[in-house]
């Protein structure tokens, strides 16, 4: 979660290790690629839990 104005939003951080170089990409839920990225990641990387599962749990925990 990241602060945004008076509220919060989800941000996905991806660390890509390219041998001797590492890059960190961040994608906010407000960006156009968000739906495609969160749908594609569990398909391409099966160890990743689909966002619908972990995102819903995070939202419930933050609301309480």
Backbone as a printed PyTorch tensor [residue, N CA C, xyz], in Angstrom:
tensor([[[  0.8490,  -1.1760,   0.0000],
         [  0.0000,   0.0000,   0.0000],
         [  0.8910,   1.2340,   0.0000]],

        [[  0.4280,   2.2610,  -0.6560],
         [  1.1370,   3.5320,  -0.6940],
         [  0.1440,   4.6500,  -0.4190]],

        [[  0.6140,   5.6930,   0.2490],
         [ -0.2390,   6.8400,   0.5290],
         [ -0.4920,   7.6060,  -0.7630]],

        [[ -1.7310,   8.0480,  -0.9340],
         [ -2.0990,   8.8300,  -2.1190],
         [ -3.1030,   9.8710,  -1.6850]],

        [[ -2.6610,  11.1100,  -1.6340],
         [ -3.5540,  12.1640,  -1.1790],
         [ -4.0350,  11.8580,   0.2190]],

        [[ -5.3380,  11.7580,   0.3950],
         [ -5.9000,  11.4500,   1.6980],
         [ -6.1720,   9.9780,   1.9070]],

        [[ -5.8020,   9.1270,   0.9210],
         [ -6.0900,   7.7000,   1.0380],
         [ -4.8800,   6.8420,   0.7330]],

        [[ -5.1610,   5.6170,   0.3490],
         [ -4.1010,   4.6720,   0.0290],
         [ -4.4500,   3.9480,  -1.2590]],

        [[ -3.4360,   3.3750,  -1.9090],
         [ -3.6590,   2.5610,  -3.0980],
         [ -2.6380,   1.4370,  -3.1250]],

        [[ -2.9420,   0.3990,  -3.8760],
         [ -2.0210,  -0.7150,  -4.0330],
         [ -0.9180,  -0.3420,  -5.0030]],

        [[  0.2970,  -0.7920,  -4.7060],
         [  1.4490,  -0.6210,  -5.5910],
         [  2.1760,  -1.9540,  -5.6430]],

        [[  2.4330,  -2.4210,  -6.8520],
         [  3.1570,  -3.6720,  -7.0480],
         [  4.6120,  -3.3380,  -7.3310]],

        [[  5.5310,  -3.9480,  -6.5910],
         [  6.9670,  -3.7250,  -6.8020],
         [  7.5670,  -5.0020,  -7.3600]],

        [[  8.2490,  -4.8750,  -8.4930],
         [  8.8810,  -6.0180,  -9.1510],
         [ 10.3810,  -5.7980,  -9.1840]],

        [[ 11.1160,  -6.7170,  -8.6080],
         [ 12.5810,  -6.6550,  -8.6220],
         [ 13.0640,  -7.6320,  -9.6830]],

        [[ 13.6730,  -7.1160, -10.7300],
         [ 14.1670,  -7.9420, -11.8330],
         [ 15.6830,  -8.0290, -11.7190]],

        [[ 16.1630,  -9.2440, -11.4820],
         [ 17.5910,  -9.4780, -11.3270],
         [ 18.1540,  -9.9570, -12.6570]],

        [[ 19.0580,  -9.1650, -13.2230],
         [ 19.6610,  -9.4960, -14.5180],
         [ 21.1490,  -9.7870, -14.3420]],

        [[ 21.4690, -10.7560, -13.5020],
         [ 22.8680, -11.0800, -13.2530],
         [ 23.5160, -10.0520, -12.3520]],

        [[ 24.3860,  -9.2270, -12.9170],
         [ 25.0790,  -8.2140, -12.1150],
         [ 24.2740,  -6.9320, -11.9430]],

        [[ 23.1600,  -6.8300, -12.6320],
         [ 22.3190,  -5.6300, -12.5290],
         [ 20.9370,  -6.0270, -12.0060]],

        [[ 20.3650,  -5.1570, -11.2230],
         [ 19.0290,  -5.3830, -10.6900],
         [ 18.2060,  -4.1140, -10.9210]],

        [[ 16.9540,  -4.3040, -11.2930],
         [ 16.0710,  -3.1560, -11.5250],
         [ 14.7950,  -3.3380, -10.7170]],

        [[ 14.3190,  -2.2490, -10.1890],
         [ 13.0760,  -2.2660,  -9.4310],
         [ 12.0330,  -1.4660, -10.1980]],

        [[ 10.9200,  -2.1190, -10.5110],
         [  9.8130,  -1.4630, -11.1950],
         [  8.6490,  -1.3800, -10.2180]],

        [[  7.9740,  -0.2660, -10.2030],
         [  6.7670,  -0.1370,  -9.3950],
         [  5.6020,   0.2200, -10.3110]],

        [[  4.4680,  -0.4040, -10.0370],
         [  3.2660,  -0.1660, -10.8230],
         [  2.1320,   0.0940,  -9.8420]],

        [[  1.5090,   1.2440,  -9.9470],
         [  0.3780,   1.5990,  -9.0750],
         [ -0.9230,   1.0810,  -9.6840]],

        [[ -1.8900,   0.8280,  -8.8350],
         [ -3.1750,   0.3170,  -9.3160],
         [ -3.8870,   1.2920, -10.2460]],

        [[ -3.4700,   2.5340, -10.2790],
         [ -4.0920,   3.5350, -11.1470],
         [ -3.4950,   3.5460, -12.5570]],

        [[ -2.4260,   2.7760, -12.7830],
         [ -1.7890,   2.7610, -14.0950],
         [ -2.5150,   1.8070, -15.0390]],

        [[ -2.5080,   2.1300, -16.3400],
         [ -3.2550,   1.3510, -17.3340],
         [ -2.8330,  -0.1060, -17.3940]],

        [[ -1.5760,  -0.3970, -17.1240],
         [ -1.0880,  -1.7740, -17.2370],
         [ -1.5010,  -2.6540, -16.0550]],

        [[ -2.0060,  -2.0630, -14.9830],
         [ -2.3310,  -2.8010, -13.7540],
         [ -3.1870,  -4.0480, -14.0070]],

        [[ -4.3520,  -3.9510, -14.6840],
         [ -5.1790,  -5.1570, -14.8500],
         [ -4.4610,  -6.2660, -15.6190]],

        [[ -3.7880,  -5.9200, -16.6930],
         [ -3.0800,  -6.9220, -17.4890],
         [ -1.9290,  -7.5450, -16.6940]],

        [[ -1.1880,  -6.7130, -15.9780],
         [ -0.0440,  -7.1950, -15.2070],
         [ -0.4770,  -8.1260, -14.0810]],

        [[ -1.4880,  -7.7350, -13.3200],
         [ -1.9230,  -8.5690, -12.1930],
         [ -2.5960,  -9.8570, -12.6660]],

        [[ -3.0950,  -9.8770, -13.8840],
         [ -3.6720, -11.0940, -14.4530],
         [ -2.5770, -11.9990, -15.0070]],

        [[ -1.5540, -11.4100, -15.6390],
         [ -0.5030, -12.1610, -16.3000],
         [  0.5060, -12.7770, -15.3240]],

        [[  0.8380, -12.0930, -14.2480],
         [  1.8990, -12.5640, -13.3540],
         [  1.6940, -13.9840, -12.8340]],

        [[  0.5200, -14.3530, -12.3060],
         [  0.3610, -15.7300, -11.8040],
         [  0.4300, -16.7830, -12.9170]],

        [[  0.1320, -16.3840, -14.1440],
         [  0.2120, -17.3150, -15.2730],
         [  1.6760, -17.5690, -15.6220]],

        [[  2.4510, -16.4880, -15.7080],
         [  3.8610, -16.5920, -16.0750],
         [  4.7440, -17.0560, -14.9140]],

        [[  4.3530, -16.7230, -13.6970],
         [  5.1150, -17.0810, -12.4930],
         [  4.1610, -17.7850, -11.5270]],

        [[  3.9880, -19.1040, -11.6820],
         [  2.9790, -19.8410, -10.9050],
         [  3.1180, -19.7450,  -9.3870]],

        [[  4.2840, -19.4050,  -8.8700],
         [  4.4580, -19.3010,  -7.4160],
         [  3.7980, -18.0440,  -6.8450]],

        [[  3.4050, -17.1150,  -7.7150],
         [  2.7800, -15.8660,  -7.2640],
         [  1.2860, -16.0900,  -7.0420]],

        [[  0.8070, -15.6640,  -5.9050],
         [ -0.6200, -15.7570,  -5.5890],
         [ -1.3620, -14.7090,  -6.4160]],

        [[ -2.4790, -15.0730,  -7.0640],
         [ -3.2440, -14.0800,  -7.8230],
         [ -3.6210, -12.8850,  -6.9510]],

        [[ -3.5390, -11.6910,  -7.5260],
         [ -3.7910, -10.4720,  -6.7710],
         [ -5.1910, -10.4510,  -6.1670]],

        [[ -6.1560, -11.0410,  -6.8460],
         [ -7.5220, -11.0470,  -6.3070],
         [ -7.5650, -11.6620,  -4.9130]],

        [[ -6.6950, -12.6380,  -4.6610],
         [ -6.6600, -13.3060,  -3.3520],
         [ -5.9310, -12.4640,  -2.3070]],

        [[ -4.7040, -12.0700,  -2.6100],
         [ -3.9400, -11.3250,  -1.6070],
         [ -4.4300,  -9.8850,  -1.4920]],

        [[ -4.8550,  -9.2800,  -2.5900],
         [ -5.3560,  -7.8990,  -2.5490],
         [ -6.6050,  -7.7800,  -1.7020]],

        [[ -7.5150,  -8.7390,  -1.8580],
         [ -8.7510,  -8.7180,  -1.0550],
         [ -8.4300,  -8.8760,   0.4190]],

        [[ -7.5000,  -9.7740,   0.7480],
         [ -7.1230,  -9.9830,   2.1490],
         [ -6.4750,  -8.7250,   2.7280]],

        [[ -5.6260,  -8.0730,   1.9430],
         [ -4.9950,  -6.8320,   2.4190],
         [ -6.0350,  -5.7490,   2.6750]],

        [[ -6.9710,  -5.6040,   1.7540],
         [ -7.9970,  -4.5780,   1.9080],
         [ -8.8520,  -4.8280,   3.1520]],

        [[ -9.1840,  -6.0830,   3.4140],
         [ -9.9830,  -6.4170,   4.6030],
         [ -9.1890,  -6.1110,   5.8700]],

        [[ -7.9080,  -6.4930,   5.8970],
         [ -7.0900,  -6.2500,   7.0810],
         [ -6.8870,  -4.7650,   7.3380]],

        [[ -6.7420,  -3.9760,   6.2800],
         [ -6.5300,  -2.5390,   6.4550],
         [ -7.8030,  -1.8300,   6.9060]],

        [[ -8.9520,  -2.3590,   6.5070],
         [-10.2230,  -1.7370,   6.8640],
         [-10.5820,  -1.9750,   8.3280]],

        [[-10.0470,  -3.0380,   8.9150],
         [-10.4050,  -3.3370,  10.3090],
         [ -9.4720,  -2.7200,  11.3040]]])
